Every structure is written in structure tokens, then in C-alpha cells.
Amino acid sequence: MAQDADPRVLIVGAGPAGLAAAHALARQGIGGILVIDRDDEPGGLPRYCHHPGFGLEYARWPYTGPGFARRLLSDLKSTGVRIACRTTLLSLRDGPEAELIGPALGLRRMRPQAVIVATGIRESNRGNLAVPGGRAEAGILTTGQLQQIVARKVALPKHMKSIIVVGTEHVAFSAIWTARQAGLRVTTMIGHDDRIMSFAPLGALARICGTTILTSSSIREIETKGGAVVAATVDTPQGTRRLSTDGVLFTANWTPETAALAGGPVALDAGTAGPRIDQAMRTSGRGIFAAGNVLHGVESSGWCAREGRHAGQMAARFLRGEISGASSGTVLEIAPEIDFVVPQICSGDATAAGAIPFNVRMKSDVAGRRLALKAGDDTVCSGPRRRLLRKRRILLAATATTMPARLELCD
Ligand SMILES: Cc1cc2nc3c(=O)[nH]c(=O)nc-3n(C[C@H](O)[C@H](O)[C@H](O)COP(=O)(O)OP(=O)(O)OC[C@H]3O[C@@H](n4cnc5c(N)ncnc54)[C@H](O)[C@@H]3O)c2cc1C
């Protein structure tokens, strides 16, 4: 890329959301698209997950992670979209003005007409989770670290044969798969909640493979000897247990990657800790859109790609002058039982091109109720009566209203 040419659209993050956004923009005839990623290859998190189940909601096919990444990249062939890896967004200011750094571009300030933020998530490690105990040279890992070890074929210490997995969400079961690829036996899964947070059949499968699942439990301390993990102390409803293990893998508590947004014009939402958007994927920064896991923590790759596609379509409409560039409308009020909703803002002008559905998370499981979007005394839309499970995606149709609205639970 010529040193003096700023792209028309800068997409930050070459995961499913960013790549799908680039494809949607190119399909709308928008040129001058640059996708950057701080990793050394494009594809995002799926690159490191060699099991099937990726891309379903976007491509209607259960690709493996790397297979889905290849599919998204092949969509971009002959589109003129440029991808610069090992390139990091440092900050994003009004304008939009982006400061980035990488071997191909150096330290660079750019003024694209639009930016799509698709930076995904970061995970919590033992330090973030404040789990006390001994220090180890190896054996205390996060999912990302384990994935890198497997992807880069790094040898684990010879004594390491078994691990405990902390977390019971979908990602934890993917981590079990990766651990097995690394030759590790997962003896135990530990979760705070009273049931596993993923699908019940996955729990049954893990048990068949010899993993004990401890729910309503938490890790109290990690015990080490000579720089190696030897055991973990776990609080369970039946009392405190000492479990022998060679390692502990932390898989839970993913938060949106928003480091580069600090001090800039993009307002963050208190519920998600990601950018607050309206139904056209617009943030509060003019010309700045957002999509994918940066909006809500871990979601499926297909869903993130769908959000990316929608952000690309909406950015194209903005560039053609059909919609304004910053989020408009009022922030939804949410019932106390609801943890968060994305998008958080109802915006009337987004509906013409089909707005993204409201993606809701509950704080706790609720049986036999339905979600409803209300404006004054009117019900704008409502979902079916059903069991609303926490930490699962619950969708509500993308009806828009220009009136102040609230999301409620109804009988
Ligand atoms: C262990 C695990 C297992 C999973 N299993 C499944 C599954 O079976 N099926 C499924 O559908 N989904 C699965 N997922 C979820 C799926 O991987 C994500 O939903 C998807 O990758 C999200 O896409 P994204 O584009 O939002 O983010 P990501 O894929 O995380 O991509 C974000 C990109 O942004 C880059 N980036 C971040 N900050 C910057 C910056 N400042 N500058 C430049 N680049 C930056 C990152 O390097 C990254 O490449 C799994 C996730 C994990 C962690």
C-alpha cells in the first residue's frame, strides 16, 4: 500500500466479523478497504480451533475453525480488499483518526471515512481471577495459551499428563478437545453455576470420556512443588477437596477487547463492556461501526460473521450518504432479570435495510416467560414463551421504534 494513501474503510480485526464486514462492503461496490490484524495471519480465533462447528449461522455449514477462516478469506479473492497482519490499532479518535503500528505500515496515523471495530475478546488469566497459591513454571494456562502451544507444536513439560479445566461454557468443551490434541487428560471441570453453561449433551460426552464435572464449585488454591503444579483445592457443595493434577486451564470470563478505544469517542456499555451500538451497528463515534465478539464476549463464529456482514452493509449505506454516521435513538431500558442486550439502542432509520435482531442475555434462568420490547403502553414486538437460560443467546426480532423503549419479561 502506498505510504500516503489512506484507506476509505479501515477494518480492525481479521476474524469472522472483520472478514465478513470486508466482504459485505466489497459486494456493495465500496473500494479502498484495508483490514488489519495484530496476529501474524488473518482468520481470528477460529484459526486455532481444529474441530467442526464453525460458521453455521453465516455459511450454513459446520466448518472446522481453520476451514471457516479459509472460507471467509476465499470470499475476498478478487475483491481488492487488502489485509495487513502484525499490525495493531493503538488508538481511535474522532474523525475517525486511527493510529496503528506494524512492519508494513510503520507507525501510522490514518483518516479513513469509516472504521469497523472487530477486535474480538480477551480472556481472564489466573491473575485476573485472583486465584491464590504457588507459582509454576508451566501448567497454569488460558485457552489461548494452550491453543498457541498446540498450533505452534510447542512441547509441554514431560511430567504434564493431566489438567483441570475451570469453566463449563461452550469454550471449555473446545478447550477439552485442544487439550486432548496436546496429549492431556482432562480429569475435572469446575464451574460456579449449578449446571454446565454449555449444552447438556456436551457434558454427557465429557463424562463418558472420563471427566468429572463439579458444578456450584470454585477453585480455592493452586498447589505447586518445585515449580510444577501438583494439586488444586476446590470448594464444592460437599466440602473442600484436594485434587491431584499437573495443570489448571482457565477458560471462562472473556471480555471485549477494547484497549485501543480508551479515551476515544466510542462509548462503552456497562452491561457488555463493549462498544454500545444501535441497530445499524453504529457506535457513538461518527463513522465508527462495531461487530463480533467485541460487542458481547464469546458468541458463535457464524453469528459474529453475520454481525460483521450487517456492519459492512450499514457502513456502505453511510458512505453513500443514506444514513448518518453515529448511533442515533435512545438507549433501551432493560428489566432487572436481563444481563445485557446488543444492540442497546433502537434506531428507526436502520430498519429499511433489515436491522440486526436484539441479542439478549439473562442474569439467571427464567422458566415460561417471554421477552417483549415495549414503547409506552405499546408492545413493539415480543418473543415466544419459553425457558430463558442464562449465558445463552436469546434473540428478539429486529423491529425498530423511534420512541424510548424498554425490554421486559411478560407472561
Ligand atoms: C476456545 C474457543 C472455541 C470456540 N469454539 C467455537 C465453535 O465451536 N463454534 C463457533 O461458531 N465458535 C466458536 N468459538 C467462538 C469464535 O471463535 C468466535 O465467535 C469468533 O472468532 C469471533 O469472531 P470475531 O471476528 O468477533 O473475533 P476474533 O475471531 O477474536 O478476531 C478478532 C481479531 O482482532 C484482532 N485484534 C484485536 N485487537 C486488535 C488491535 N488492537 N489491532 C489489530 N488487531 C486486533 C485479533 O488478533 C483477532 O484476530 C470458539 C472460541 C474459543 C475461544
The ligand as a Tripos MOL2 file, in Angstrom:
@<TRIPOS>MOLECULE
LIG
   53    58     1     0     0
SMALL
NO_CHARGES

@<TRIPOS>ATOM
      1 C1        -11.6880  -21.9910   22.5290 C.3       1 LIG1
      2 C2        -12.7790  -21.4640   21.6500 C.ar      1 LIG1
      3 C3        -13.6180  -22.3420   20.9910 C.ar      1 LIG1
      4 C4        -14.6290  -21.8940   20.1610 C.ar      1 LIG1
      5 N1        -15.4390  -22.7910   19.5230 N.ar      1 LIG1
      6 C5        -16.3760  -22.3500   18.6530 C.ar      1 LIG1
      7 C6        -17.1730  -23.2590   17.8890 C.ar      1 LIG1
      8 O1        -17.0550  -24.4730   18.0380 O.2       1 LIG1
      9 N2        -18.0660  -22.7490   17.0040 N.ar      1 LIG1
     10 C7        -18.2090  -21.4080   16.8020 C.ar      1 LIG1
     11 O2        -19.0050  -20.9990   15.9530 O.2       1 LIG1
     12 N3        -17.4860  -20.5120   17.5250 N.ar      1 LIG1
     13 C8        -16.5850  -20.9580   18.4320 C.ar      1 LIG1
     14 N4        -15.8240  -20.0560   19.1530 N.ar      1 LIG1
     15 C9        -16.1250  -18.6160   19.0140 C.3       1 LIG1
     16 C10       -15.4710  -17.9970   17.7810 C.3       1 LIG1
     17 O3        -14.1240  -18.2870   17.7300 O.3       1 LIG1
     18 C11       -15.6990  -16.5130   17.8470 C.3       1 LIG1
     19 O4        -17.0660  -16.2640   17.9150 O.3       1 LIG1
     20 C12       -15.2010  -15.7460   16.6400 C.3       1 LIG1
     21 O5        -13.8590  -15.9880   16.4150 O.3       1 LIG1
     22 C13       -15.4430  -14.2500   16.8780 C.3       1 LIG1
     23 O6        -15.0870  -13.5420   15.7500 O.3       1 LIG1
     24 P1        -14.5590  -12.0430   15.8730 P.3       1 LIG1
     25 O7        -14.1910  -11.6650   14.4950 O.co2     1 LIG1
     26 O8        -15.5340  -11.2350   16.6080 O.co2     1 LIG1
     27 O9        -13.2710  -12.1220   16.8190 O.3       1 LIG1
     28 P2        -11.8900  -12.8980   16.6860 P.3       1 LIG1
     29 O10       -12.0180  -14.1540   15.9170 O.co2     1 LIG1
     30 O11       -11.3560  -12.9790   18.0640 O.co2     1 LIG1
     31 O12       -10.9810  -11.8960   15.8370 O.3       1 LIG1
     32 C14       -10.5770  -10.6430   16.3530 C.3       1 LIG1
     33 C15        -9.2650  -10.2920   15.7320 C.3       1 LIG1
     34 O13        -8.9390   -8.9550   16.1040 O.3       1 LIG1
     35 C16        -7.5450   -8.8720   16.2710 C.3       1 LIG1
     36 N5         -7.2640   -7.7020   17.1160 N.ar      1 LIG1
     37 C17        -7.6460   -7.4850   18.3970 C.ar      1 LIG1
     38 N6         -7.2420   -6.2680   18.8100 N.ar      1 LIG1
     39 C18        -6.5740   -5.7130   17.7670 C.ar      1 LIG1
     40 C19        -5.9100   -4.4590   17.5880 C.ar      1 LIG1
     41 N7         -5.8820   -3.5210   18.5630 N.pl3     1 LIG1
     42 N8         -5.3180   -4.2020   16.4020 N.ar      1 LIG1
     43 C20        -5.3460   -5.1430   15.3960 C.ar      1 LIG1
     44 N9         -5.9780   -6.3420   15.5330 N.ar      1 LIG1
     45 C21        -6.5840   -6.6160   16.6900 C.ar      1 LIG1
     46 C22        -7.1700  -10.1960   16.9020 C.3       1 LIG1
     47 O14        -5.8040  -10.5190   16.6610 O.3       1 LIG1
     48 C23        -8.1180  -11.1720   16.2050 C.3       1 LIG1
     49 O15        -7.5170  -11.8240   15.0940 O.3       1 LIG1
     50 C24       -14.8120  -20.5040   19.9960 C.ar      1 LIG1
     51 C25       -13.9930  -19.6120   20.6820 C.ar      1 LIG1
     52 C26       -12.9830  -20.0680   21.5020 C.ar      1 LIG1
     53 C27       -12.1240  -19.1050   22.2250 C.3       1 LIG1
@<TRIPOS>BOND
     1     1     2 1
     2     2     3 ar
     3     2    52 ar
     4     3     4 ar
     5     4     5 ar
     6     4    50 ar
     7     5     6 ar
     8     6     7 ar
     9     6    13 1
    10     7     8 2
    11     7     9 ar
    12     9    10 ar
    13    10    11 2
    14    10    12 ar
    15    12    13 ar
    16    13    14 ar
    17    14    15 1
    18    14    50 ar
    19    15    16 1
    20    16    17 1
    21    16    18 1
    22    18    19 1
    23    18    20 1
    24    20    21 1
    25    20    22 1
    26    22    23 1
    27    23    24 1
    28    24    25 2
    29    24    26 1
    30    24    27 1
    31    27    28 1
    32    28    29 2
    33    28    30 1
    34    28    31 1
    35    31    32 1
    36    32    33 1
    37    33    34 1
    38    33    48 1
    39    34    35 1
    40    35    36 1
    41    35    46 1
    42    36    37 ar
    43    36    45 ar
    44    37    38 ar
    45    38    39 ar
    46    39    40 ar
    47    39    45 ar
    48    40    41 1
    49    40    42 ar
    50    42    43 ar
    51    43    44 ar
    52    44    45 ar
    53    46    47 1
    54    46    48 1
    55    48    49 1
    56    50    51 ar
    57    51    52 ar
    58    52    53 1
@<TRIPOS>SUBSTRUCTURE
     1 LIG1         1 GROUP 0 **** ****
